[in-house]
Amino acid sequence: MIQTRGDLRNIAIIAHVDHGKTTLVDGMLKQAKVFREGAQTGERILDSNALERERGITILAKNTAVTWRGVKINIVDTPGHADFGGEVERVLNMVDGALLLIDAVEGPMPQTRFVLRKALELGLRIIVVINKVDRPFARADDALNKTFDLFIELGASDEQANFPIVYAVGLEGRASLKAEKLDNDLTSLFETILAEVPPPEVEPDAPARLLVTSLEYDSYKGQIGVGRLRSGVLRRGMPVVRIRPDGQRTSGKLDYLFTYHNLTRLEVDEVRAGDIVSFGGLGEINISDTIADPAVTAPLAAINVDEPTVRMTFGVNTSPFAGRDGKTGWGTSRRLRERLINETRSNVALRVADGQTPDRFIVSGRGELHLGILIETMRREGYEFEVSKPEVIYHQDPDTGELLEPVEEVYIEVADDLAGAIFEMLGSRRGRLLDMHSENDTTYLHYLVPTRFLLGFRSQFIRATSGLGVFNTLFHSYAPLAGGEPPRRQFGSLVAIETGVSVTYAMTHLQQRGTFFIIPGTEVYQGQVVGEHIRSDDLDINVNKTKHLSAIHTKNYADELRLKAHRELSLDDLIEFMAEDELLEVTPRNLRLRKRILDPEERIKTLKRREKMLAEEKAE
């Protein structure tokens, strides 16, 4: 018999990047008296991951819970970037409603479309929160109208399109049902959640069933699974069965059982259907596994996640400096494979396959940022490895056999006087303009562009707009292969011709050849990329050459040359800059770009052989 639990609400907070999800959760936690009076709480409390704090984005979905007027509200904070859509897709299975945050100035953005579509597909009750209404140029009414249009465009039902609206300033912890005058707290938001989000429907007398939607790890308790209990009761110590999506069954026992309250995980003896719980003691657990009473025979429906569109090759570090920085024994193919496979257990949008050789692995993800976060995480853990340039994943049409490639929706905001440069850049990348309009001296562009033509575009866009443009992408669909080849990198690489330590004398006299990525005193090896050439081809240079010493003083101080500042490249910059014939060496302390073939003579011979083969194929 199906019943409702009036003492419980399960909600997710969804939005575009930087529209204030985590900040609003901060306000909800503080006003629900989670912290003692006068405690130092800081900002973005749920973004506990170091990478999240550095980048200012949410990467991992987080669970917390507050109590308001005797009702427990389970809150899931989700990522806003489409590259982490796998996190959004799986946690939305645990909730009955969602707060959709919209920036009062920017209105609905590309990732708003992505997260809203997923929420509507699951039939969730949406509460629209127009956030940051205190900002200069805030257009709350305009943002609301555009949001309603987006609901209709995404096929919302009549009930979903009749959404409740709350106006808020998340940073100050204030909200109201009217934009003109905000209350001094978030009471109106809490009351709207209780009134509009339906309580969970449960079967309290049926056998226990839970779908694993998230994984955590505890140093003492091992693998921890997280999910929403669909029916029945779970008790600590009770026997359960783990059913994989393919039907395979494994028996076990629940050694640990937790619920969420405020910012902590509370160990309990029993949980009832409808609550979001975590558990341990079953050993290996995977997302989409069903944890159930032994009487249950069929698994719950597995989580459906969009397929990845970009892949990179991860491999054992083969550079001359291999083994210097990483943890001892962590650079082997066995360790690397084990770490990547473990990542797929919690990162559902990631795929790992063996490469052509035992020390190479093909890792597929949602985008360059998705894979870049994995690389940075592994680097900080102490792993040492090398990665190749990202490439798109092609599909074959099952009906016609035609080769298909991923296509992205591109949303751009630039100053009016820079729009011409963007037209030219995206025109050369097979971009198809769908929409364009101008407001307040800003041009808004909407394009469809094949993904392979966008790889490496972000850094060029930032340069062309002096860092002032806004660039967002969203996966659109697979389409027939576009003609032509993506534009090659505009500038080549400066490549070290021998191993040694770079010196000021050599670099000063070579700086007219391009921009350096290193400083004097840096150890380099033959084949390492040390800078960007001013021309389109690569140039081998000797940055280790010292001045020939003699007894004759020839220095003219009036003609003294000064070394220009070097260019500091982040991991994301290096991934975008990397050419087809280059690899990125990743260690805990260094990021080095290098040629696949280190020896310059062998590199030239290989290039000539390839050109000859292409010429013969063309002649045939």
N, C-alpha and C positions, 0 to 999 in steps of 0.2 A: 504493500500500500504506500503510495507516494504522499509525503507530507512536506510542509515547508518549515524552515527554521527561522523564526522571526527574530532570534537573538543574534543573527549573523548576516554579514554582507561581505561579498568578495568582489573587489574592484581592481582594475589595472589603470595606470596613468600612461596615456599614449600621446605623442606629439612629435613634431619636427625637432631636429637638433636645436638646442638653445632657446626653446620656447618656455622653459621654466618648470619642467616636471619635477626635478629633484629639489629645487628651491621651494616649490609648493608643498612637497612632502615634508620638508623641514618645518614649515609653518604648522602643518597638521600635527606633527609629532610634538611640537612645543605647546600647542594649545590644548592637546589632549592630555597634558600634564605627564608626559613621558619622562621629563627631566625634573630633578628637584629644583627648588627655587634658587636662582642665582648661579646655577651650574654653567660652566663654559661649554657651549655646544658647537660653535663654529658654523660653517656653511656647508651645503651639499653633504649632509651627514651620511647618506647612503652610498655616496661615491667613495668607498673605502679603498678601492684598488688604486695603486700608485699611478698607473697609466691613465686612469679616469681623471684623477686630479690634475695631472700634467696637461692632458689634452682638453679638459673641460667638457668631456662628453661621458655619457653613460654607455658602458660596453656590455656589462652583465646585468641581467634582470635581478632585482633584489626583492626579498619578502620582508614585510614588517606588519604590525597590527596595532591598532589603537582601539580604545573603548570610548564610546560616546553615548551618553544617556542609557547605559546598560546594554548597548548593542556592540558586539565586537566587529570591527571593520578590518578585514585583511586587505592590505594594500600591496600591489606589485608595481614597482618602478621599472619601466622598460627603456631600452635604448631607443633613440630617435633616428639613428642613421640606418639607411636601408641595407648597408653591408652587414649589419647585425640583426637582420630581419628574422633569422632563425630563432634568436632569443625571444622576439616578440611573438612569433607564431606558436611556439610551444607554451609560453606562460598564459596566453589568452585562453587556453583550454581550461584553466583553473578558475576562471572568474565568470560572473554573471553580468557585469556591467563595466563601463570604462569612462574615465574622465578624459575627454579630448581637449587638450590645451591648444589655444590659438593665440598667437601674438597679435595684439590690437593694432600694431603698426604694419606688420608684414602680412597678416592674414594667413590663409591656408598655404602651405609650402609643399614641395614635392614629397617629402617623407610623410607629411600629413595624409596625403592621398594613399600612400602605401599602408600605414598602420590603420587608417580608417577602413580601408577595403577589407583587411583581415578581420577587423572587429565586426563589420557588418555581415560578412560571410558566416560568422559564428552566431549571428543573431543576438549580439549583446545589446543591452540598453545603454545608449550613449548620453552622457551629460556633457554639453559643450561649455567649456570654461574660457571666456575671453580674458586672457591674462595681460598684465602690464598696461592696464588702461590709463595709468598715470604718465606714460611716456609722452614726450613732445611728438606731435603729429599722429597721436593715436586716433584710429578710425574704427571705433568699436562697431558701429552700425554697418560699415562697409565690410569689415572682417566677418560679421555675422551673415550678411547676405551671400558673400562668397562661400562661406561654409555650408549654407543651405544648398546652394547650387552644386557644391561638391557631393553632398549627400544624394541629391537627385541623380547626378551624373553616375555615381557608383551603384545605382539601383537600390537605394534604401527603400524599405517598406514604408507604408503610410505611418505606422506607429513609430518606426525609427526616425523618420523625417520630422516628426512632431517632438523634437528633443527639448528638454529643459535647458535653460541658459543661466549661467552664473558669471558675474563679472568679478575680477579679482586683481589684486596686486600681490603675487605670491611672495615676493621679497619682504614685504611688510606684514604678511599674514592677515590680509584684509579681503573681504568679499561681500557681495551684495547681489540681490536679484535685479538691481537697477544700476546702470552705468553712471548716472549722475552723482550718486552719493553712496560711497562705500561705508560699510560698517567697520568698527574697529577690531573685528575678529573674523574668524572663518565659520561662525555659527551657521550662516545661511548655506554654506557649502556642505557642512555636515548634515544639516536637516534635509537638503535636497538629495543627498546620497541615500539617507534612510527612507525617504518618501518614494524615490524613483527607481533605485536599483532593486530588482526583485530578490527576496531572500532565496537561498538555495533550495531546490526541490530534491528531496532525498528519500531513500527507501530504508528506514531504520531497521526493519525486521529482515531484510534480505541479507545474503552472505556478503561479507566485506569485499569491496573491489576498489582499487586505486590505480590510476595511470601515472607512471613516473614521468614528470615533465621537466625536472631539473635535477642536477647532481651537485653535491658538495663533498668536500673531503675534510675529515677531522683526523688530526695526528694520532689521537688515542682510540677513536671509535671506528676509524676506517671510512669506507664509502658510505655517504649519506644520500638517500633518495628523497626527493620532494615531490608531492603531488596533492591532489584534492581527493579526499575519500568520498566516493560516489554513493556507497551504500553500506549498511551494516555498522559494525563496531570493530575497532582494532584495539587489542590489549597487548601490553608489554609481555613478552614471553610466549605469546600464542603461536602455534604452528601456522605457516602460510605457504603458498606456492607462488613461485615467480614464473609467469607465462610470457614467453617471448612472442613478438608479433607473428612468427611462423608457427606458433603452437607448441614449441618445445617447453617442457615443464621441469622446474627444479624446486625441490622442497627445502624449506628453511624455517628459521625461527626469528621473531623480532626481539632483538636484545635491547634496542633503544627505541623510544618513541618520544617525539617532540611536537609541540605546537609553538606558534609565534605569538609573542606579546611584546609590544613596544619594540625595542631594538634587540631583544634577546630571544634565544631559543630555549623554551622551558621544557624540561624533561617531565613527562606525565605517564600515568599508568594506563590511561584509556582515552580514546578519541572517538567522537561520533561523526556520522556521515555529514558532509557539507563543509567541514573545516579543511583548511590547508595544513598539512602535516608533513613532518620529515621523520625518517626512520633509519635504523642501521642494524647491522648484524647478519645481513644476507650475503656478504662477500661481494661478488661482481654484480653490478646492476647497470642497466643501460636505459637511456631515454626511450619511451614508448613501451617499456615492459609493464605488464599488469601484475600487481601484487594483490593476491586475493586469498580468500578462505579456500582450503583444499577442496571444498565441494564445487567450486566454480570450474567449469571446463573450457570456456571460450574466453580469449583475451578481449580487452576493450579495443576500440578502433585506434590504430597507431596515428601519431601526429604526422600530418602531411606538411612537408616543407618544400619550398621552391628549390629547384636544382641550381647548383653553382654555375657561374658563367665564365670564371677566370681561373687559370691554373698556373702553378710555378713548380719547378723541379727543385727539391731539397736534396742535398747530397753531403757526403762526408767532406770535410775541408781538405783540399789537396794543395793548398798554397805552401810555399817554402817556410812560412812562419806558423804552420799548423801545430797545435799542441802547446802553444805558449801561454794562452790565456784561460782556456776552458778548464772545467773541473776534470781531474784525472779520470780517464776512462769514459768520459761522457761524449767523446767525439766519434765513437764507433758507430757503424751502421746498425748494429743491434740496438744500442741505446737510442739512436735517433728514430728508428722505426717504432720502438716501444713507446716513445714519447708522443709521436704523431698519432699512433693508433689510439692511445689513451685520450688524446684531445678530441677525437671523433665521438667518444662516448658521451661527452657533455656538450660539444659544439656540433649540433645536429645539421648545420648547413655546410659542414666541412666534409670532404671526401679525401681519402688517402689510398693510393694504389702503388704497387711496386713498379719501379722504372725498368729501363732496358738492362741495367746492371745492378748487382746486389747492393751497391752503395748509393743508389739513386731512388727517390720516391716522388711520385706525382701527387701534389697537394692542390685540391680544387676548392675554391671558395666563392663568395658573393662579389668580391671586388678587391682592388688593390689594398684598400684600408683594412678589410677583413683579414687578408693574409699578412699585411704589415704588422697588425697587432699580435698575431701569432708569433711572428719572427721576433718581435721585441720582447714578448713574454718569455720565449725560450732562451733568448740571449741573457735576460736578467736571471734566469734560473741557473746559468752556468754552462749552457750548451755552446758548442762551436761547430759551425757548419757553413755551407755555401748554398746560394739560391740563384736561379736563373731569372731572366726577364719574364714578366707575366705574359701569358698568351691566352687568347679566348678559346672557349670550348665550343666546337661545332657539333650540330646535330644533323641527322639525316631524316628527311621526311619519310615516315613509314609507308605512305601511299605511293609517292612518286619517285622516291629515292634521291630527290634533290638535296643538295647540301645547304643547310641553314646555319645562319650565324646570329648571335644575340644582338639586339638593338636596344639602345638606351634612350630614354626621354631626358633631354638636357634642358635645364632651366637656368637662365643667366640674367643677372641684373648688373648693368654697367652705366656709367655716365653717358649721356647722349653723344658727346663728341668722340667716344671710344667705340661706339656701335659699329662703325665702318670696319675697324680692324677685326672685330669678332666675326662679322659677316665673311670676311676674307678667310679667316682661319678655319671656320667651320665649313665654308664652301669647299675648301680643298680637302676636307675630311668627309666628304659625301653627306654633309648635314642637310636635312630637309626642314625648312622653316615652316612651323605650324601656326605660330601666333606671334604677334609683336605689337606692343603698345608702349606709350611713353607717359610717365606721370612725374611731376616734380623734378624735371631735368634728369630722370632716370629711365633708361630703356629696358623693358622686360622682354626677353626672347624665349621662345619655346621651340626646341628642335627635336627631331629624331635623327640619331647618329649611330652607325654600327659601332659596337663596343671596341673592335680592334683599331678603329680610327681614333678612339679617345685615349688609348693607352699612352701615357706620357704627355697628355694635353694640359693637365692641370698646372704644371710648372710654367708652361709657355703662357697660359692664360693669366697667371698671377703676374708674370713679368710684363705682359702687354697692358695690364690694367694697374700696374704699380701696387698690386696687393689690395686694391679698393673694390674690385669686382666680386660678385657672389656667383658661385658655380655649384650647381647640384645636379645629380643624375639619379635616375630611377629606371630599373629594368622594365622594358616595355613588352618585348616578345621576341620570338625567333622568326627571322625573315630570310628570303633567298639571298644568296651571297651577292654583296655589292661589288661592282667592277672596280678594277684598279687596286693599287697598293697604298697602304697608309704612308703619309709623308715621312721620309727618314729624318733622323735627328739633324737639326740644322748645323750643329757644330760637332767636330770629332773630338777624340780624346788625346791628351798628352800622356804618353806611356813611358815609364822608366825603362831605360835600356840596360841597366845593370843593378845588382844588389849592393846596398850600402846605406850610408846616412846622408840625407840631403843637406846641402850647405848653402849658405846665403850667397856666396860668390856665384855659384852656378845658376841659382834660381833668379838672381838679379839680372843676369845677362840673358836669361831665357824668358823673362816675363812678358816680353813683347810678342811671344808666340801664343799667349792665351792667359787664362786665369788659373791659379793653383788651388788645389784642395788641401794641400799640406803646408806645414811651416818648416823652416830650417831646423835641423836636428831630428827629423822624423826618419825612422828606419823604413826603407822601401826595398822591394825586390823586383827583379827583372820581370816585366810584363804587368806591373801594377799601374793602374790609371792614377796619375797624380794631378791632373787638371783637365781643363776644357780648352781645346784648340780654337783659334780664331777662324779656322776654315773648316770645311765639311769633312775633310779626311783626317785620319789619325796621324800623329807625329811622334816618333821615338826620340826621346831626349835623355841627356845625362844630367841628372840633378845632383850627382855626387862629385862632380869635377871641382877640384880645388885649384887655387891660383898657383902658377909656377913660381917658386921662390928663387930670387937671385940677389946678388949683392948690389945691384943697381936700383936706385929709388926712382921709379917712374910714375908714381901715383900723383895725380893732379886732383887736389881736393875740390877744386871748383867744378870738376866734371863728375863728382861723386853721384852714383845712382842709388836710389832708395827702393827697397822691395815693397811692392804694393800689398795691401791687405789680402789675405787668402779668403776663399769662399768656403764657408762652413755648411756642409750638406747634412741634413737629417736622414734618417732611414727612409722616409717617404720620398725625399728628394732623390736619393740614390737609386731607389727602385724605378722612379720615373726616368732618370737620366740614363740608366743602363741600356747598352746596345745589345743586339742579338748575339754578338760574339764575345760578350762579357759575362762575368759572374760577380756576385756580391759575396765577399767573405765576411761572415758574421761571427764575432767573438764577444765575450762579456765586456771587453774594454775597447774594442776597435771595430770599425766598419771600413773594409777596404774593397775598392772596386778593382777588378783585374781582368785581363784578357783570358779567354779559355785556353788559348795556346800562348804560353809565356815567352817562348823563344821567338825573337822577331824574325829571324830567317825562316823558321818553320812556318810562321804565320803568313809570310809573303808567299811561300810555296803553296800552302793550302788555299790561299785566296786565288792564286793563278790557276790551280787545278780546278777550282769551282767555276771560275770564269770560262775555262775551256769547255767544261762539261755543259754549261748553260748555252754556250755558243753552238756546240754540236747538237744539242737538243733542239735549238731554234732552227738550225739548218735542216734537220730532219722534218 
